[in-house]
Amino acid sequence: MLTKIKKKVQSWVVLEAKIAFKAGFTPNEITALGVVFAVVSGVSYWLAGILSWQYYMVLAPIFLLASGFCDALDGALARLYDETTTFGGFLDSLLDRYAEAAVYLGLIMGGFCDVSWGTIALVGSLLVSYARARSEVEGIKMETVGIAERPERLIIIIFGSFISLIWRETLRWIVILLALLTNFTVLQRAVYFYRKTKP
């Protein structure tokens, strides 16, 4: 759903892309930086849970937001300076999975959700991306199919994190929601693929 908006966002960050280029950054380096931000976000969630410090609870979604910004910036930088490569796309997709895993693990280890629901949400998120990758191998575009693509998932977690500063239980319900939405999205993509490929 929000993947369509992501392309518009990439057109808005042209100035930032030019600044990054002048600073010597490549699209792959921006991608890697996004993963670092996601890992720091995951660690912040973990520390917020075990130390019960709101300071980390504020940092976690901010770093997650920075990771999402890098996800838009690397594509904008690659397109602006014609540096799009097959490997770059592969690396971006691969590292995005590590980034998501880091955040979910942080939420689980911080005690913000049940291990079972956190695991279901993580598996669902990974399978949403796998379904798209596997589908596109067969020549069927899967982008924008489903209600819980990566941009939606990031926004839900960030929004829930700030609310959790008032009501800690928010993230528990957010993860349950993501567990349901991600796996429903996998089902949506499976049905879409079936309809496109059935005789």
N, C-alpha and C positions, 0 to 999 in steps of 0.2 A: 504493500500500500504506500508507505512513505518513501519507498525506493524512487518513485517518480519525483518526489520533492528533493531527494538527495541530489539529483542531477541539477536541479535549480540552485541548490545550496552551493554546489561546485562552481556554478557560474558566478555566484556572489563572492567567492573567496579568491577572486583573481588577484586582488591587491596583495593578499597574504601569500599567495603562490609566488608572486613576483619577488616579495621580500625573502621568502624561503630560498628561491633560486639564487638571489644575489648573495645570500648567506652561505651558499655552497651546498645546500641540501639537495639530495636526489629523491625521487618519489619513493624508492625502496627504503631510504633512510627515514623518511617521514612515516612510512608504514611501520617500521621497527620502533620508532619513537611512540607511536600509538599503542603498540603492545606493551611497552615499558609503562606508559601511563595506566593501562588497564591492570597490569600486575600490581602497581603501586595502589591502585584503587582496591583491588582484592585484598592486599595486605592491610589496608586501612579499615576495610570492613571487619577483618579478622581481629585487629587490635581494638576496634570500637566495641566488639563483642566481649572480648576477654578482659579489657580494662575498663569498660563502661565509660569511656571518655567521649563526650559529644564532639570534641575537637576532631577526632578521627572520623566521626560520622558525617561531619561537614566536608572533610577532605575527600572521602571516598567518592561521592557523586561528582565532585569538581574534577577529580582526575579522570573519572569515567567520561565526563563531558569532554574533557581535553582529548581523550582517546577517540571519541566519536568525531571530533573536529579534525583530527589527523586523518581519519578514514575518508573524510571529504576532501581534505587538502591534498593528499597524495594523488588522487585521481585528477584533481584540477591542475596540479603541477605537471603531471604526465601529459595531459592533453594540451596544455598551454605551450609547452616546449617540445611537443611531439616526441615524448619519451615513453610512450606506451609500448610495452613489450609483453609477449606471451608469458615470460617468466615473472614479470612484475605482477600480472594479474593472478598468476598461480600463487606467488608469495603472499600477496595481499589476502587472498582467500584463506590460505593456510594459517597465517598469523592471526587472522580474525578469530579463528577457532580457539587458539591458545588464549587470546585476550578474553573471550567469553568464559572459557573454563576457569581462568584466574578469578574472575568476578564471582562466579557461582561458588567456587571453592571457598572464597573469602566469606561469602554469606553463610555457607554451611559451617565452616570452622568457627565463625564468630557466633554461632548459635542463633542466627536470625531466622532460621527456618529448620524444619525437620529434615534430617538427612535423606529420608525417602523422597520427600517432595523436591528437595534440592537436586537430587540425582535425576529424578524424572524430568525436571525442567532443563537440566544440563543436557541430558540425552536428547530431549526433544529439540533443543536449540541446535545441536550438532546435526541431527537428522534433517532439519529444515534445510540446512546448507547442503548436506549430502544429496538430498532429493533434487535440488537444483543442479548441482554438479553432474549427477548421474543422468539427469534428463537432458542436459545440454550436450552431453557426449553423444546422445542419440539425435541431436539436432533439433530438440524441442526447447524453446525458450521458456524459462520458468520464472524469470524476474517479474516481480509485482504480483505473483500468484500467492495467495494466502494472507491471513490477517495479522500474522506475527513474524514479519521479517526482522532483520537485525536492527534497523532504525527504531521500529516500534518497541522492541525489547529493551533497547537502551533507554528510551524515553520513559518507559514504565518503571524501570529500576531507579533511574535518577529522580523521577517525580516521587516515587514511594520512599526513597531515602530521605528526602527533605521532610516529608510528612512524618516519618518515623522519629524525627527529632521531638515531635510532640507526642506521638503514640508509637512506642517501640514495636508493637505487634504488627504494624503496617507491613513491614517487609516479609513477615511470615505469610501474610495473605497475598502479597505481591508475587512471591515465589510460587504459591499454589496456583495463582492465576496464570503465571507464565508456563507452569507445567501443563495446564489444560490448553492454553492457547497454542503453544508450540507443537504439541502433538496433534491438535486439531489442524494446524497448518500443514503438518506432514500428510495427514489424511486428505486435505484439500489438494495438495500437489500430486498425491497418488491417483486421486480421481481424475484430476486434470490430465495427467500423463496417460491414464487408461483411455480417456475419451479421445485423445489425440492419436493414439496408436491402435485402437481397436479396428479390426477389419471393416 
